[in-house]
Amino acid sequence: MSSYSLSTTTGKPTMSLINTEIKPFKAQALKNGQFIEVSDADLKGKWSVMFFYPADFTFVCPTELEDLADNYAEFQKLGVEIYSVSTDTHFAHKAWHDTSDAVKKINYTMVGDPTHQISKNFEVLIENAGIADRGTFVIDPSGKIQIVEITAGGIGRDATELLRKVKAAQYVASHPGEVCPAKWKEGEKTLAPSLDLVGKI
C-alpha cells in the first residue's frame, strides 16, 4: 500500500519516497577542507545518509551537525557515508567550518544546494523560505531510500537514534524474511513474519 503526504515543495499530495530511487543531482561540497563535486552516483554502492538542515550560522543546526560529527566514526564502521545538505553554498559551509568550534569537528561531506535541486528531489524544500526542512534519508547501496524522517525546524535530531535505525535497515537488508521490532538494538532478537505470529505479539 502506498502512503501519501503533502509535499513541502508543491503543497500537493505525493507518494512516499520509501523504496524509491534517488533522483540525479550534482553539487559542490566541502570535504576535509577541500571543495569537491558530489553526485547521485557517489551514493551508489554503499549506505548513505542525506541529512538536510535549514541553514548555516543558525542555532539548532550546529548542535545536530556536531552530534553527527561525534558519531561519524561509528557510521563509518558500518560503511555509511554522511552528507549534510543545506541550501547554502559550499563557500558558506567553508566559512562556517572555519569559524564554528562545533562545525570544525566535521569530517563528513557538507553539500551546498543553492539551486534547491537536491532539496526538491527529496521533497524537503520550503519554497517560500528557500531553505530545507530537517529531513533525514537513509539510502541503501542500490540507491533506494529506506528511511525517511522529517521534523519541524525547532526539533533537533539524535545521531545515536539514527545509528540504531541504520543498523536495523542494514540487518533487514541482509536477512530476508526477518524484521526488527520496536526498540530493536544490534544483537537482539528479530521477528520472522508468518501466519503463526498473527495475534500472538
Residue pairs with C-beta under 8 A, 6 or more apart in sequence:
2 15
2 16
3 15
3 16
3 18
4 13
4 14
4 15
4 16
5 13
5 14
5 16
6 12
6 13
6 14
7 13
7 14
7 123
8 123
8 124
8 125
8 126
8 127
8 133
9 120
9 123
9 125
9 127
14 123
16 148
17 122
17 123
17 137
17 145
17 148
18 145
18 146
18 147
18 148
19 144
19 145
19 146
20 144
20 145
21 142
21 143
21 144
21 145
22 40
22 43
22 121
22 122
22 139
22 143
22 144
22 145
23 40
23 121
24 39
24 40
25 39
25 40
25 117
25 118
25 121
26 37
26 38
26 39
27 37
27 38
27 39
27 90
27 111
27 112
27 113
27 115
27 117
27 118
28 35
28 36
28 37
28 38
28 89
28 90
28 111
28 112
29 35
29 36
29 37
29 38
29 83
29 90
29 93
29 109
29 110
29 111
29 112
30 36
30 90
30 93
30 94
30 97
30 109
30 110
30 112
31 108
31 109
31 110
32 107
33 94
33 97
35 90
35 94
36 109
38 83
38 109
38 111
40 143
42 81
43 50
43 81
43 83
43 139
43 143
44 141
44 142
44 143
45 141
46 79
46 80
46 81
46 141
47 78
47 79
47 80
47 81
47 138
47 139
47 140
47 141
47 166
47 169
47 170
48 80
48 81
48 82
48 83
48 138
48 139
49 75
49 80
49 81
49 82
49 83
49 136
49 137
49 138
49 139
49 162
49 166
50 83
50 85
50 118
50 122
50 135
50 136
50 137
50 139
51 64
51 65
51 68
51 82
51 83
51 84
51 85
51 135
51 136
51 137
52 84
52 85
52 86
52 119
52 122
52 124
52 132
52 133
52 134
52 135
52 136
52 137
53 60
53 61
53 64
53 65
53 84
53 85
53 86
53 132
53 134
54 61
54 86
54 131
54 132
54 133
54 134
54 153
55 61
55 86
55 87
55 88
55 131
56 86
56 88
56 92
56 93
56 95
56 96
57 92
57 96
57 100
60 134
60 153
60 154
60 155
60 156
61 86
62 100
62 102
62 103
63 102
63 156
64 134
64 156
64 157
64 159
65 84
65 102
65 103
65 106
66 102
66 103
66 105
66 106
67 156
67 157
67 158
67 159
68 82
68 84
68 106
68 108
68 159
69 102
69 105
69 106
69 107
69 108
70 105
70 159
71 159
71 160
71 163
72 82
72 106
72 107
72 108
74 163
75 81
75 82
75 163
75 166
78 163
78 166
78 167
78 170
80 166
81 108
81 109
82 108
82 109
83 108
83 109
83 110
83 111
84 106
84 108
84 109
84 110
84 111
85 111
85 113
85 118
85 119
85 132
86 93
86 111
86 112
86 113
86 131
86 132
87 112
87 113
87 114
87 116
87 119
87 125
87 130
87 131
87 132
88 96
88 112
88 113
88 114
89 112
89 114
90 110
90 111
90 112
91 112
92 112
93 110
93 112
96 103
97 103
97 104
97 106
97 110
98 104
111 118
113 119
113 132
116 125
116 130
119 125
119 132
122 135
122 137
124 132
124 133
124 135
124 150
125 131
125 132
125 133
126 132
126 133
133 150
133 151
133 152
133 153
134 150
134 151
134 152
134 153
134 155
134 156
134 157
135 148
135 149
135 150
136 147
136 148
136 149
136 150
136 157
136 162
137 145
137 147
137 148
138 145
138 146
138 147
138 162
138 165
138 166
138 169
139 145
139 146
140 146
140 169
140 173
146 169
146 173
147 165
147 166
147 169
149 157
149 162
151 157
164 184
164 185
164 186
167 185
167 186
168 180
168 184
171 178
171 180
171 186
171 190
172 178
172 179
172 180
175 190
177 192
177 193
178 190
178 191
178 192
179 190
179 191
179 192
179 193
180 190
180 191
181 189
181 190
181 191
181 201
184 190
191 197
191 201
